[in-house]
Amino acid sequence: MKAGGVPPAAACVAGDVDADLDHEGRALPRLEPEHTGPLLERIAAAQAAGLANDFDYAITAADGILQQLTTEQGETGPGTLEAAQFRADLAYLSGDYAFATVSWTWLALAFLDRLGPGKRRTQRAAQNAAQAWMYLQPQQAVPLSTDLLNMLLEVTTPERTATMRSQIEERLRGLD
């Protein structure tokens, strides 16, 4: 698989502690203020819609924001990753657990590539992917399980994800 709560609107600009430095301690690029005016308004509107459970609007807006940031920053730019997290959160909250699982799995690998091993954001994304997967119907869960388990082995030390992997494997045995 190729790598790449709702965050506050300013997070797409500011990032958090782990997103400010790459795994070698170099500063990561940030959005310039001239690119954030309308974008921040769109992010705020999408977040407000999500909080109001208007997922159709929020998802459409988040997809547009994600597409824009991917074009401007690339697949693993800091703003792109923030927008992808927001979109994954919306998928989870709206009950689209397959999309959430795939998104969070990709995000965990993207954070691993961008930030290095053992980072909080990588671990959180891995946990979110596993949690979303647990809600899937069997016909969706089985095909996504291999990528999920491989990601869990790759992003952190195996003993840190042993419980999650065990729960996933136990559920898979029950689905057969």
C-alpha positions in Angstrom: 0.0 0.0 0.0 1.3 3.4 -0.9 1.6 6.0 1.9 0.2 9.2 1.9 -11.9 14.4 16.7 -12.0 17.0 14.0 -8.8 19.0 13.8 -9.2 22.8 14.4 -9.3 24.9 11.2 -5.9 26.5 12.0 -4.3 23.0 12.2 -4.2 22.9 8.4 -1.8 25.9 8.6 -0.1 25.4 11.9 0.1 21.6 12.2 0.9 20.1 15.6 4.1 19.3 17.4 4.9 16.1 15.4 4.0 17.7 12.1 6.5 20.6 12.5 9.6 18.5 12.0 10.4 15.5 9.8 12.1 12.4 11.2 15.5 14.0 10.8 14.5 17.1 12.7 14.2 19.4 9.6 11.4 22.0 9.6 8.5 21.0 7.3 7.0 23.5 4.9 3.9 25.4 5.9 1.1 27.0 4.0 1.8 30.7 3.4 -0.9 33.1 4.8 -2.0 34.2 1.3 -3.2 30.7 0.6 -5.2 30.4 3.8 -7.9 33.1 3.7 -10.7 31.4 1.6 -9.3 28.0 2.5 -9.7 28.6 6.2 -13.3 29.8 5.6 -14.0 26.6 3.7 -12.5 24.5 6.4 -14.5 26.2 9.1 -17.7 25.8 7.1 -16.9 22.1 6.5 -16.2 21.6 10.2 -19.4 23.4 11.2 -21.4 21.2 8.9 -19.8 18.1 10.3 -20.5 19.2 13.9 -24.2 19.8 12.8 -24.2 16.2 11.3 -24.6 17.6 7.8 -22.2 15.1 6.4 -23.2 15.4 2.8 -22.1 19.1 2.8 -19.1 18.4 5.1 -17.8 15.5 3.0 -18.2 17.4 -0.3 -16.4 20.4 1.1 -13.7 18.3 2.7 -13.1 16.4 -0.6 -12.7 19.8 -2.4 -10.3 21.0 0.3 -8.3 17.8 0.1 -8.1 18.0 -3.7 -6.9 21.6 -3.6 -4.2 20.9 -0.9 -3.0 17.8 -2.7 -2.6 19.8 -5.9 -0.8 22.6 -4.0 1.3 20.6 -1.6 1.5 17.0 -2.9 0.0 13.9 -1.4 1.9 14.1 1.9 2.1 17.9 2.4 1.3 19.0 6.0 -2.0 20.6 5.0 -2.9 17.7 2.8 -2.4 15.3 5.7 -4.5 17.5 8.0 -7.3 17.6 5.4 -7.1 13.8 4.9 -7.5 13.3 8.7 -10.5 15.6 8.6 -12.0 13.6 5.7 -11.2 10.3 7.5 -13.0 11.6 10.6 -16.0 12.6 8.6 -16.1 9.1 7.0 -16.0 7.5 10.5 -18.7 9.8 11.9 -21.0 9.3 9.0 -20.7 5.5 9.2 -18.5 5.0 6.1 -16.2 2.7 8.0 -14.6 1.2 4.9 -13.5 4.7 3.7 -12.3 5.5 7.2 -10.3 2.3 7.5 -8.6 2.8 4.1 -7.9 6.5 4.8 -6.5 6.0 8.3 -4.4 3.0 7.1 -2.9 5.3 4.4 -2.5 8.1 6.9 -0.5 5.9 9.3 1.9 5.0 6.5 2.1 8.6 5.3 2.9 9.8 8.8 5.5 7.0 9.2 7.2 8.1 5.9 7.0 11.8 6.7 7.7 11.9 10.5 9.5 8.7 11.2 8.7 5.8 13.5 7.2 6.1 16.9 5.3 9.4 16.5 2.0 10.0 18.2 0.2 10.9 15.0 1.3 7.7 13.3 0.1 5.6 16.3 -3.2 7.5 16.5 -3.8 6.9 12.8 -3.1 3.2 13.2 -5.5 2.9 16.1 -8.2 4.8 14.2 -7.8 2.5 11.2 -8.2 -0.6 13.5 -11.2 0.9 15.3 -13.0 1.8 12.0 -12.3 -1.7 10.7 -14.0 -3.3 13.7 -17.3 -1.7 12.6 -17.1 -3.1 9.0 -19.5 -5.8 7.8 -17.7 -9.1 7.0 -17.8 -8.6 3.2 -15.9 -5.3 3.7 -13.7 -6.3 6.6 -12.0 -9.4 5.1 -10.6 -7.6 1.9 -9.2 -4.7 4.0 -7.7 -6.9 6.7 -4.4 -7.7 5.0 -3.4 -4.1 4.4 -4.5 -3.1 7.9 -2.5 -5.9 9.6 0.6 -5.1 7.4 0.3 -1.5 8.3 0.1 -2.3 12.0 3.3 -4.4 11.8 5.1 -1.6 9.9 4.2 1.6 11.7 5.1 0.7 15.2 7.0 -1.9 17.1 5.0 -5.2 16.9 4.5 -5.4 20.7 2.7 -2.0 20.6 0.1 -3.3 18.2 -0.1 -6.9 19.4 -3.5 -6.4 21.1 -5.0 -4.7 18.1 -3.7 -7.3 15.7 -4.9 -10.1 18.0 -8.4 -8.6 18.1 -8.5 -8.2 14.3 -7.2 -11.8 13.8 -9.8 -13.1 16.3 -12.6 -11.3 14.4 -11.4 -12.7 11.1 -11.5 -16.2 12.4 -15.1 -15.6 13.5 -16.0 -14.3 10.0 -14.9 -17.5 8.3 
